[in-house]
Amino acid sequence: MVAQKKSEVVDGFLIKYHADGKSRWSKGRSEDGVPIGYWEWYRKDGTLKRSGHFEAGDPVGEWITYDQNGEIYKVTDRGTRSD
């Protein structure tokens, strides 16, 4: 069985933590459990790993992956949401 990540809501942002329960894994907003708007993911050391936008739970637009130094490593265009 996979353990549920620790999470909390702070100032309207859903923050999930790595398995250690201390270092932040992701941060963003959600409605009814569905991610919306801008989100960020982090490495255990706290550096930004990836960022992107959701529209009604679907990844849209540019998603950026960062290297260990915070420099842009890769940009992926996820396009627009198809209804």
Sequence and secondary structure as in RCSB ss.txt:
>XXXX:A:sequence
MVAQKKSEVVDGFLIKYHADGKSRWSKGRSEDGVPIGYWEWYRKDGTLKRSGHFEAGDPVGEWITYDQNGEIYKV
TDRGTRSD
>XXXX:A:secstr
      EEEETTEEEEE TTSSSEEEEEEEETTEEEEEEEEE TTS EEEEEEEETTEEEEEEEEE TTS EEEE
EE      
